[in-house]
């Protein structure tokens, strides 16, 4: 029984490696890229909320992997931080609130549709095209980040946003192959937007 399981695992790994060899050559590659379209905050129903949109461009290798049945996982982090200075000199940040969403993007050859699964809310959405799926993936509306009773007038706050591909969620052979490959590095880094106090208190 154990030898049969080991054989199945070896066959699966061999098939995955063969698929990796078939991925496009680097000379034909387009680098993945993220572009922030907008990031805005407002108060609604006694909560600080966020809307954002990020344009997502995948590399050819990522698209090829999706079409060969390998799902990709994307993490989006929202943070609200309080900014201050230690003894008036050293900048300090204290995280007031945080929210993370992980979304699985996959391709279904049976119905020829792209599927997105939000692992936090378990919401499932489908799209006809990859472009439509990426637009859904990069659009965030009505994100409730912090209740207003947790915030205080006169305190400087900043909104932080980061979207990235979770390479560690790839199958192990692919993760090792792509660990230092720029075609598989998709990370916006922390995008910082100061909170406008007028939006919080002058209502």
C-alpha positions in Angstrom: 0.0 0.0 0.0 2.8 2.4 1.0 4.7 1.7 -2.2 1.6 2.4 -4.3 1.1 5.8 -2.6 4.8 6.7 -3.1 4.5 5.7 -6.8 1.5 8.0 -7.2 3.3 10.9 -5.6 6.3 10.4 -7.8 4.1 10.2 -11.0 2.3 13.4 -9.9 5.7 15.2 -9.3 7.0 13.9 -12.7 3.9 15.2 -14.5 4.2 18.6 -12.8 7.9 18.9 -13.7 7.0 18.0 -17.3 4.4 20.8 -17.3 7.0 23.2 -15.9 9.4 22.4 -18.8 6.6 23.2 -21.2 6.1 26.7 -19.8 7.2 29.6 -22.1 10.8 30.6 -22.4 12.0 33.7 -20.6 12.8 35.5 -23.8 9.1 35.6 -24.6 8.1 36.7 -21.2 6.2 39.7 -20.0 6.9 40.7 -16.4 4.1 40.7 -13.9 3.0 44.1 -12.7 0.6 45.9 -10.3 -0.7 49.4 -10.8 -2.7 51.3 -8.2 -5.7 53.0 -9.8 -7.1 54.4 -6.6 -7.2 54.0 -2.8 -9.7 56.0 -0.9 -11.2 56.0 2.6 -14.5 57.4 4.1 -16.8 57.0 7.1 -20.0 55.1 6.7 -22.2 53.5 9.4 -19.8 54.6 12.1 -16.9 52.7 10.6 -13.8 53.7 8.6 -14.2 52.0 5.2 -11.9 51.6 2.2 -12.4 51.3 -1.5 -9.5 50.4 -3.8 -8.6 49.2 -7.2 -5.4 47.7 -8.4 -4.7 46.7 -12.0 -3.1 43.2 -12.1 -0.9 41.9 -15.0 0.3 38.3 -14.8 3.3 36.9 -16.5 3.0 34.4 -19.3 4.3 31.7 -17.0 1.6 32.4 -14.4 -1.1 32.3 -17.1 0.3 29.0 -18.5 0.3 27.5 -15.0 -3.3 28.5 -14.5 -4.3 26.9 -17.8 -2.5 23.7 -16.8 -4.6 23.4 -13.7 -2.4 25.1 -11.1 -4.4 27.6 -9.0 -2.7 30.9 -7.9 -3.3 32.5 -4.5 -3.3 36.2 -3.9 -3.2 38.0 -0.5 -4.5 41.5 0.0 -3.7 43.2 3.3 -5.3 46.3 4.7 -3.9 48.0 7.8 -4.7 51.1 9.8 -1.7 52.4 11.7 -1.3 55.2 14.2 1.8 57.3 13.5 3.8 59.0 16.3 7.3 59.9 17.3 9.3 58.6 20.2 10.5 61.6 22.3 9.6 63.7 19.3 12.3 62.2 17.1 12.1 58.5 16.2 9.0 57.6 14.0 6.8 54.9 15.4 3.9 53.0 14.0 1.2 51.1 16.0 -1.2 48.9 14.1 -4.8 49.8 15.1 -6.6 47.5 12.7 -5.8 44.9 10.1 -7.7 42.7 7.6 -6.3 40.1 5.2 -8.1 38.5 2.2 -6.7 35.5 0.4 -8.3 34.7 -3.0 -7.7 31.6 -5.1 -7.8 32.1 -8.9 -8.2 29.0 -11.1 -9.2 28.0 -14.6 -11.9 25.4 -15.3 -11.5 23.8 -18.7 -14.8 22.0 -18.3 -17.0 25.1 -18.4 -14.1 27.3 -19.8 -14.5 29.9 -17.0 -12.2 31.6 -14.5 -13.1 31.1 -10.8 -12.3 33.1 -7.7 -12.7 31.8 -4.2 -12.4 34.3 -1.3 -11.0 32.0 1.4 -12.1 34.5 4.1 -15.7 34.9 3.2 -16.0 31.6 1.1 -17.6 33.7 -1.6 -17.2 32.2 -5.1 -17.3 34.3 -8.3 -16.7 33.3 -11.9 -15.7 35.3 -15.0 -15.7 34.7 -18.7 -12.2 36.1 -19.3 -9.0 36.3 -17.4 -9.1 40.1 -17.7 -12.5 40.1 -16.1 -11.3 37.8 -13.3 -8.2 40.0 -12.6 -10.4 43.1 -12.5 -12.6 41.4 -9.9 -9.5 40.3 -8.0 -8.1 43.8 -7.8 -11.3 45.7 -6.9 -12.2 46.3 -3.3 -15.4 48.0 -2.2 -16.9 48.8 1.2 -14.1 47.3 3.2 -14.9 48.0 6.9 -11.5 48.4 8.5 -12.1 49.9 11.9 -15.1 51.1 14.1 -15.0 54.9 14.7 -15.1 54.4 18.5 -11.5 52.9 18.2 -10.2 56.2 16.7 -9.4 59.5 18.4 -9.3 63.1 17.2 -5.9 64.6 16.8 -4.1 61.3 16.3 -2.4 60.9 12.9 -3.4 57.7 11.1 -2.4 56.1 7.8 -3.9 53.5 5.6 -1.6 50.7 4.3 -2.5 48.3 1.4 -0.5 45.4 0.0 -1.4 42.9 -2.7 0.9 40.0 -3.6 1.1 36.5 -5.1 1.6 33.8 -2.4 4.4 31.8 -4.0 4.5 29.5 -1.0 1.0 28.2 -2.0 2.4 26.8 -5.2 3.0 23.1 -5.6 6.5 22.4 -4.0 8.4 21.7 -7.3 7.0 24.9 -8.9 7.6 27.0 -5.7 11.3 25.9 -5.6 11.7 26.5 -9.4 10.2 30.0 -9.2 11.6 31.2 -5.8 14.0 33.7 -7.3 12.3 34.1 -10.7 11.2 37.7 -11.3 8.5 36.3 -13.6 6.8 34.9 -10.5 7.4 37.9 -8.2 4.2 40.0 -7.9 4.1 42.2 -4.8 2.9 45.8 -4.6 4.8 46.4 -1.4 3.1 48.6 1.2 1.1 51.4 -0.3 0.7 54.1 2.3 -2.1 56.8 2.2 -2.4 59.3 5.1 -5.9 59.4 6.6 -7.6 62.8 6.1 -8.8 63.8 9.5 -11.5 66.0 8.0 -13.2 62.9 6.7 -13.2 61.4 10.2 -14.4 64.2 12.3 -15.8 67.1 10.2 -19.0 65.4 9.3 
